[in-house]
Amino acid sequence: MSETFGIHWFRRDLRVAGNPGLKATFERHQGRVVGLFCFDAKFLSRPDFSHDRFGFFLATLRELKEELLEQGSDLLVIDSSPNEGWERLVEYLRPQGPFTVSFNRDYEPFARERDEKILELFKNKGIEVKTHRDHLLIEPSDLKKDDGGYYQVYSPFARKWLDLLQSSNIRDRISEQKKGLSYLQRRRKGESKQIFTLTWKSLDRGGFPFIDAFEQFENKTSKMVKIPLPEAGSLAAFRRLEAFSPHLSRYGEDRDIPGIDGTSQLSIFLKNGSLTSSQIIAALELDKTSGWKDSSGASKYLKEIIWREFYYHILFHRPDVEIQSFLPAFRDLPWENRQDWFLRWCEGTTGYPIVDAGMRQLNQTGWMHNRVRMIVASFLTKDLLIDWRWGEKYFMEKLLDGDLAPNNGGWQWAASTGCDPQPYFRIFNPVLQSERFDPEGSYIKRYVPELKNVAADCLHDPLRIPSSAGYPKPLVEHREQKEKALRMYASAKK
Ligand SMILES: Cc1cc2nc3c(=O)[nH]c(=O)nc-3n(C[C@H](O)[C@H](O)[C@H](O)COP(=O)(O)OP(=O)(O)OC[C@H]3O[C@@H](n4cnc5c(N)ncnc54)[C@H](O)[C@@H]3O)c2cc1C
C-alpha cells in the first residue's frame, strides 16, 4: 500500500512554528505533508479590500513558501475557491494513496460558512479532516457564562479568561508554543534542518490540475501597493517580539503616548497568524502575571490581548455586528453623513491636529496608534456625526492590521453602539486628548509638517494655531457638535 500523506490548508495561520494543525498532520504522516493556500475570489472582491494589506499578506505567504521549501515541503497557491480547489485536488490525489487534511479554525462569519461547506465536501468524499484551535488562545466554545450564554461585558469575560489561562489544558498549549519559539531561534541562527519529506512536485503524476498562482498575484499586486511594507513573516514577527520585550515593563506608562514606540506593533502579524497570542504569552511569560490585581506592564499588555479575544468572541456569537450596531437602540441613529466632511477626515485635513496626524499616519504607514484610533473614531462619529460603518470601512481599506473582529469592536466601542462600549455621553474632547497624550506635539509634528514650527502650547487647540502655518481651519466646533451628538443619542435611547 502506498504511503499516507497530509495536506495542511493554510488560511490565517501563515507560519510553521507552533502551528497546531500542521504539526499534528506532520506527526501523523511522519513528515509527509504539503501546504495549500486558495485565493478565494469572493474574499478578493470584498468592498473593503486593501491592496496594501494584500501586498503584506503576499509577502507573508512568500516567507512561508520559502520556509516550507527550505524544510523539504512546499506550498501550493491556487487561484480557485476552496470548494472547487478541493474538489479537483481530491479527484486528482485520491489514486495516489490515502491522505488526510488539516486546518486551523477561523471565527469570522465568512470563514465559518466556508468551512462548514468544506467539511461537508470532505465528509461526502470520505476524506479524513481535522480542525485545530490556533487563532485564539481560548475559543468561544471554551468560555461561556454559567447559564451557557456569552459574556457581553469585558471585565467578567477577562476574569473568566484569566482563570482558564491557568487550566492545565491551556498551560500545556503555552508550553507547546515555547517549543515553536525555540524552533524560530534555531531558524534565525540558520540551524534549522529539513524535516518534511513531501513536495507537490512528487505528487505530480502528470496532468496536475493547477498551476501555482503565487507569482501572478504577486506581480499584479506589487504595482498596486502604495505604501512601504514592513518586513513580513514569522521570523520578522519574532524579531519584533524580541525588540518589544525590554519595553514590556513600561507598557502601562507608554502605551497611550503616540509620540513614542511604546506598543508592540505586533497586530499586523497576529492578523495573518505569523504569530499568535499564545506565542506572545509564552515568549513574554504573560501567564505568570497575577492577572487582575497586578498593575505591571505585563498584566496591562495581557489585558489588551484579552480585548482582542473578547471581540472575536462577540463576533462569533453575534455575526450580525458585521453589518449593524450591537445595541438595538442605536441601530437607526440619524447620522448626518456629510460626504465632504468624510473626505476631509480621510485625508487628515479636519483642522484638529491630533485627528489629522492620526489619519495621515494611517494613510502613510497603514498603521495607527491605538489612542489615536480612539480619538479619530470618536471625532468621526460624535463630532462629524458620520456613521461608524464609514470609518470602519475606511480603516479596513488602509490598515495593514485591518481585522474584522477588533476593527468592528473598536469602532462600535468608540461610537457607543457596541457591547461594553464607551458610554454615549462620554465624548472625547480632541483638544484635551491631544494635550494629555501628545503634550510636546512630537507625534503631531511628525505627521503634520505644516505645524512643525508651532509652539507646543498653541498646537492642540485649532483656535490657537497661527494662520501663517497654512493649516486648515477647523471643520466644526467641538462643543457645538458634542451637544448635537448627545441629543442624537439621547433621543434614540428613549
Ligand atoms: C477604531 C479602532 C479600530 C481598530 N481596528 C483594529 C484592527 O483592524 N485590527 C487590530 O488588530 N486592532 C484594531 N484595533 C485595536 C488596536 O488599536 C490595535 O490592535 C493596536 O493599536 C495594534 O497595535 P499594537 O500591536 O502595537 O498594540 P499593543 O498595544 O502592543 O497590543 C498588543 C496586542 O493586543 C491587541 N490589542 C491592543 N489593543 C486592542 C484593542 N483596543 N482592541 C482589541 N485588541 C487590542 C492587538 O492584537 C495588539 O497587537 C482598533 C481599535 C480602534 C479603537
The ligand as a Gaussian input file, in Angstrom:
#p B3LYP/6-31G(d) Opt

LIG

0 1
 C      -11.438000      52.336000      15.974000
 C      -10.468000      51.199000      16.214000
 C      -10.169000      50.312000      15.191000
 C       -9.282000      49.250000      15.401000
 N       -9.000000      48.391000      14.372000
 C       -8.186000      47.317000      14.575000
 C       -7.906000      46.397000      13.537000
 O       -8.416000      46.490000      12.430000
 N       -7.022000      45.383000      13.801000
 C       -6.449000      45.226000      15.024000
 O       -5.649000      44.293000      15.212000
 N       -6.721000      46.066000      16.031000
 C       -7.560000      47.118000      15.854000
 N       -7.804000      47.981000      16.879000
 C       -7.234000      47.710000      18.205000
 C       -5.867000      48.372000      18.466000
 O       -5.895000      49.708000      18.113000
 C       -4.726000      47.677000      17.728000
 O       -4.781000      46.288000      17.934000
 C       -3.375000      48.175000      18.229000
 O       -3.271000      49.554000      18.038000
 C       -2.284000      47.455000      17.476000
 O       -1.031000      47.956000      17.832000
 P       -0.018000      47.120000      18.709000
 O        0.145000      45.760000      18.143000
 O        1.187000      47.957000      18.887000
 O       -0.823000      47.005000      20.076000
 P       -0.282000      46.697000      21.538000
 O       -0.652000      47.841000      22.398000
 O        1.120000      46.275000      21.521000
 O       -1.224000      45.497000      21.987000
 C       -0.888000      44.116000      21.750000
 C       -1.985000      43.441000      21.007000
 O       -3.195000      43.470000      21.772000
 C       -4.313000      43.633000      20.901000
 N       -4.977000      44.901000      21.196000
 C       -4.421000      46.035000      21.664000
 N       -5.349000      46.973000      21.849000
 C       -6.524000      46.438000      21.474000
 C       -7.858000      46.908000      21.429000
 N       -8.181000      48.130000      21.811000
 N       -8.810000      46.091000      20.951000
 C       -8.523000      44.831000      20.561000
 N       -7.278000      44.322000      20.598000
 C       -6.293000      45.109000      21.047000
 C       -3.767000      43.664000      19.489000
 O       -3.837000      42.382000      18.943000
 C       -2.332000      44.108000      19.696000
 O       -1.464000      43.712000      18.681000
 C       -8.691000      49.059000      16.682000
 C       -9.002000      49.976000      17.709000
 C       -9.874000      51.026000      17.477000
 C      -10.173000      51.984000      18.596000

